[in-house]
Amino acid sequence: MIVGGTLVAGILAVGWQLWKPVPSTVGHSMETPVTGKTGAGAPIVKVKLPDALSANAQIGERAFEAKCASCHGKNAVGQNGVAPPLIHKIYEPSHHADMAFVLAVRNGVRSHHWPFGDMPPVEGLTQADVQYIAKYVRELQRENGIK
């Protein structure tokens, strides 16, 4: 009887661990932020900047500011009604690997997470440029708790 009760309790404990909701990091759920009260073109998220960027991320920052910031905002905060923030859990490496950035720049992206419409391909960036941009975005993400 005791062995049977212990077995049932163990099965229930394992089941609970498998099915319980996973807590999300505050501000970084996979759900997109509500932007209805934010003005058009306003930043979508607040971003904490690292004290220093690596040399490669600094190269990526310059490329990002030249080619990406007009839509994704300075420091990748997004712009309401224009383009999403890249400093968001949706773009964490386990969900969007660095190659996703390369493919997005090369081919464009059909809208699937955000209501901003499709992203067109970006002219004038090499795959190496985009890898530097990804390095910059990843360092910003890590500073903001996105691993």
Backbone hydrogen bonds, N-H to C=O, Kabsch-Sander energy under -0.5 kcal/mol:
donor,donor_aa,acceptor,acceptor_aa,energy
5,G,1,M,-2.4
6,T,2,I,-2.4
7,L,3,V,-2.3
8,V,4,G,-2.3
9,A,5,G,-2.4
10,G,6,T,-2.4
11,I,7,L,-2.4
12,L,8,V,-2.5
13,A,9,A,-2.3
14,V,10,G,-2.4
15,G,11,I,-2.6
16,W,12,L,-2.6
17,Q,13,A,-2.1
18,L,14,V,-2.0
19,W,15,G,-2.0
20,K,16,W,-2.4
28,H,25,T,-2.6
38,T,35,T,-1.5
41,G,80,N,-3.2
42,A,39,G,-2.1
44,I,77,V,-1.5
45,V,77,V,-1.5
49,L,47,V,-0.5
58,Q,54,S,-2.1
59,I,55,A,-1.6
60,G,56,N,-2.2
61,E,57,A,-2.6
62,R,58,Q,-1.8
63,A,59,I,-2.1
64,F,60,G,-3.0
65,E,61,E,-2.9
66,A,62,R,-1.8
67,K,63,A,-2.3
68,C,64,F,-3.0
69,A,64,F,-2.3
71,C,68,C,-1.5
72,H,68,C,-2.9
73,G,69,A,-1.7
76,A,73,G,-2.0
77,V,74,K,-1.0
78,G,72,H,-3.4
79,Q,83,A,-2.8
80,N,42,A,-3.0
82,V,79,Q,-2.7
83,A,79,Q,-1.7
86,L,76,A,-1.5
87,I,76,A,-1.4
88,H,86,L,-1.4
91,Y,88,H,-2.1
92,E,89,K,-2.0
95,H,92,E,-2.1
96,H,92,E,-2.9
100,A,97,A,-1.7
101,F,97,A,-0.7
101,F,98,D,-1.0
102,V,98,D,-1.4
103,L,99,M,-2.8
104,A,100,A,-2.2
105,V,101,F,-2.4
106,R,102,V,-2.4
107,N,103,L,-3.2
108,G,103,L,-0.5
108,G,104,A,-2.0
109,V,119,M,-2.4
119,M,109,V,-2.8
122,V,105,V,-2.6
123,E,121,P,-0.6
125,L,122,V,-0.6
130,V,126,T,-2.1
131,Q,127,Q,-2.0
132,Y,128,A,-1.9
133,I,129,D,-2.2
134,A,130,V,-2.8
135,K,131,Q,-1.8
136,Y,132,Y,-2.2
137,V,133,I,-2.8
138,R,134,A,-2.9
139,E,135,K,-2.0
140,L,136,Y,-2.1
141,Q,137,V,-2.8
142,R,138,R,-2.7
143,E,139,E,-1.8
144,N,140,L,-1.1
144,N,141,Q,-0.9
145,G,142,R,-1.7
146,I,141,Q,-2.7
147,K,145,G,-0.7
